[in-house]
Amino acid sequence: MVMIIRDKYRAKYASFAKRRGPLLFRHAVPQSDSNAPAPTSNKVLKWLVGLLVTIFVFYSFTIRAGHCWGDDYALYLHHAKNIAIGIPYANTGYIADPDYPRYSVRMTPPVFPLVLAPVYKIFGMNLTAFKMVEVSFFVATLVLVFVLFREYLSSTYTLSLVAILGFSPFFWRLKDDVLSDIPFMFFVLLTVLLVTRHMPPALCGFAAYLAIGTRTVGIVLLPTILIHELLWNKRITRYPIILVLTSAVLLLLQPLMLHGDPASSYRDLFQPTLQTVWANLWRYPLSLGSFWLTPQLWLSGVMYAVVLLAVVKGACGQQPPFWRVFLCFYGATLLISPGN
């Protein structure tokens, strides 16, 4: 079975189309496949740019004042402030309760606070400026969505996907939370793009580190890349080894630079039980319904059912192995991780 998947994968993506336009907008297509999508035209790029500008303007002018009451965002902002003014990263004043470690981590991974630090340095504690970072990351994520899915969908469907995500009420609300979810999605998709395009392994390893350094669960990218390599070459070559070593070195340097290990907080939280798995099996399908909420409950239910059937049908089709392997590792990690 592995050999069949590998052979189909290699047959489909072994040869690449000639470069037409910017590097990010060319895509791998087999030259012998007449059904492959044509290279992205200037007309499609104009539609994409117009769509992205519209989404950026819409999100920017609908930013809400203040912030919802929570604690994760406060920890990110405090770390960013510490970096900006040059005091120890972990010096946030938070006193962790050893008897209740799941309340909050002691320190967060550093990549997102590093992104926020220059914003704090320039604008101070300006929540609108921080939310503009979220908006910028989201629009950049939509660019990666277009580039990645243009290889499998027509221009019309790919632009529609960008529009559906861009004008989704879920993401529109999410842009008002200064959290690492959107930057993490960006760095994960960036890593997938670089790896599937077979970019230099050190660059791919750095991108993978950025994902892991944004949210620790990004560590699943490394085994995904190794399994992907086995499906492609039936052996582990130098490419994934250099990639994984690059990420590993950066991860080892991280606690030395921060004078503390953010991963240790997550290890305290990570105590999987059967009760956790059962609760997540029940909770996550319900959480996915929040993507399709409408004022009418029955309409939300219909949309959720239609999307769920489409996902099941798509999962049974011929999808690239990288996505399947990543979803297996990522989904399994979510299932055994403690929920809310």
N, C-alpha and C positions, 0 to 999 in steps of 0.2 A: 504493500500500500504506500509506504514511504517513497519507494522508487517511482511509482506511478505519478504521485504528486510532484516529485522532484523533476521528472522528465517533462511533464506538462508545463511546469513552471519555467524550466530552462528553455523549452521550445518556444514559449510565448514571449519571454523577455530577454533572450540571449542577444538579439540584434537590436540596435537602437536607430531611431530615425535621425536624419541629419539635423544639425542645429538650425532652428528657424526662430529668430527673435531672441529675447533674453533667455539665459540658461535655465532659470526656474520654470519657464513656461514651455520648454520642450519636454517631450515625454517619450518613454520607451515604448516603441511599437515594433512588432516584427514586420520587416519589409515585405515578407511573402504573404501577409495576412491582409486580404482586401477588405475585411470587415473592421479593421483597426480604425480608431478615431483619427481624423486628419489633424495635422499640426494646428495649434491654436492660431486663428486668423486675427488680423488687426481689428476687425469688426467685433469679434468676441472679446478681445482685450479691452476695447472701448466700453463695451457693455459692463465688463467686470469692474473697470475703474469707476464708471459712473455709479454702479451698485455699491461699491465699497465707500465711495465718497458720501453717498446718500446715507448709508448706515452710520458712518462716522459722525456726520453732522446731526443726524437724528439722536444718536446716543449722547453726543456732547451737549446738546441743547435740552435734554431731558434728565440731566443729572440732578438728583435730589439733594437738598441741603442736609447736613448732619449725617448720622450713621445709625443703623439699627443697633440695639443694645446687645452686646456680645463680648467675647473676650479674645478670640483668635486674632482679630484685626488689631487689637490693642498691643498684643505681643509682637506682631510684625512691625508695627509702627515704632514701638519702643526699641526693637533691635535696629531699625533703620536710623533712628535718632542717635543711638549709641555709635553706630558706624560713622555718621555724619559729624559728630562732635568729638570723636576719637576716644571714647571710653570703652571699657571691656564689653564685648558683645553680649555676654550673659548677664550683665548687671542691670536687670530690669526691675528689681525689687519684689518680684514674685516669689513667695515662699511656698514651695511645693509640699503637699501633704503626703507623706510616705504611705499612709494607710488608705489613701484614696487617689492613686496616681492617675486614674482615668479622667479626672476633672480637667487637667490640662498638662501639656508637656512643659518641661522647665525651660526649654529653648527650642526655637524652630530652626529648620534648615536655612542656610544663609543666603541663597540666591535671590529670593524675592525681596528680603530686606536690603540686599545690595542694590537691587534695581530701584528701590524706593529712596535710598539714602541721598542720591543727588537731588531728588525732588524735594526732600526735606531741607537740604542745604540751601536750596534756592528759594523755596516758597514757605518754609517753616511748616507748622502743623496745619496745613491746608488740605482738608479732606477732598475738596473738588480737584485739586491737582493730583492727588493720589488716585482718584477715580478716573482721571484722564489717562493714567497709566493703564488701568484695566481696559478702557475703551481702545487704546492703541494696541494692546496685546490681542484683544478680540478681533479687531480688523485684520491684524497680521495673521491670526489663526485662520481666518476665512480665506486669505490668500493661499495658505498651505492646503486647506481643504480643496480649493479649486485645483491646485497643481496635482495633488495626489489622486483625486477622483476623476480628473479629466482623462486619466489613462483607461478608465473603465466605463465612463458614461459619455454621452454626446454633450455637445456644448450647451444645448438647451437644458438638459437635465442637470448638468453641473452648475450652471448659473442659477437654476431653480433651487438646488440644494443650498447654495450660498445665501440666497434670499430667504429661504425657510429658516435657516439657522440665524441669519442676521436680524430678522424681524421677529424671532421667537420671543414671546413674553418672558420665558424663563431666563434667557440670557440678558434680556433688557433689564430685568430686575437684578440679575447677578452683578451687573456692572456697577451697582451702587454699594457693593460690599468690597472692602479692601482686603481681599483674600487671595490665596495663591492658586485657586482652581483654574482660572483662565490662563495665567502664565504657564502653569503645568501642562495644560492641554497644548499650548503653543510649542513648548520644548519637546513634548512627546512626538507631535506630528513632525517637527523639524528633524528629530532623530530618525524617524521612519523614512522621511524623504531622503535624507543623506545616505542612509544605509541601503535603501532599495536602489538608489542611483549609483551605489558603489563609489561614493566620494572617499577621499583619503581617510584611513582608519583613525588617525589621531584626531581629525576634525569631528568624525562621528562619535568618538569616545568623549570628546569635550562636550558635544551636544547632549549625549546621554548623561554625563555628569550634571549638566544644567538642569535636566529633568529630575534627577535624583536629588539634587541640591535644592530643588523647589518643593518637592513632596517626596518623602522617603519611599513611598510605594513605587516610585519610578525605577527602583532596583530591578523590577521584573523585566526591564528592557534588556538587561545583560543576558539572562538565560534565553530570552526570546531570540536574541541575535545569534547565539550559539546554535540553537535548534534550527533556526533559519539557514545557517551555514551548512549544517548537516544535510538538510533537504536539498540545498543547492549543489553542493560538491561531494556529498557522501563522506565528508571528512572535515576536520577542523583545520583550516588553513591559517596562514600568518595574519590574514586580514582581521578576523574576529579576535585573535589573540592580542594584537596591537590595540585594537579598539577597547577591549575589556581592561587591558593593563592601563591604558590611558585614564579610563574612568576610575579604576581602583587606586591609582596613584593620587589622583585629585581627591578622592574620598578619604584617603589616609592622611593627606595634608590638611584636610578641612578641620579636624579637631585641634591640630597644632596651631593653626592660625586663629581659631576662635577661643582657644584655651578652655575647651569643653567639647563634648561630643553630643550633638543634637540627637543622634540615633539612639543614645542610651535612654532618652525619655520615651521613645517609641517602643523600645524593647520592654520597658516597664508596662506599657499599655498592652503589649501583644501577648495575651494569655488566652489562646483559642480554646473553646469548649464546644461540646455538642449543642449546648443551649445557644451559644453565639451563632453557630452555623444555621441552626433552625430559625432563629430570629432574623438573620440576614436573608435567608431564603424567602421569608415572608415580607420583609421590609423593602428590599430593593425593587421587586416588581411593582410595588405600590409607589415607590419613589419615582420610578420611570414615568408614571402617569402624570407627574407634575410638569413634564415637558409639553403636555397636550391639554392643559387646563383651559376651559372656556367658561363663560357665565352659565352655560347650561350643562348640568351634570350628565344628561343622556348623550349630548354631543361629545363631551369629553370621553365618555365610555366608548362611543363608536370610533372616534379617532384613535384611541389607544388600541382597540381591537384590530383596526385596519393596519396600523403601524406594526403591531406585534406579528400579525400574519405575514406582512412584507419582510420583516426581519427573519422570521423562520424560513421563509422561502429563499431569501438571499443567502442565509447561512448554509443551506443545503446545496447551493450552487457552487460553481467553480470560482472560489475566491483565492487571492494570493495567500500562500502559506504564512507569510509574516503576520498578517492581520489575525489569522486563526490562532497561531501560536501565542501572540500577544494577548488576545482576548482570553485564552485559556489560563495563562499565568495571572493576568490582572484580575479576572473574575474569581479565580480560586483564592487569591490574596484578599479580595474584598469579603468573600464569604467567611473566612476564618478570622477576620479583623473585628474587634469590638465595635459595635454600632453605638448610636445615641441612646 
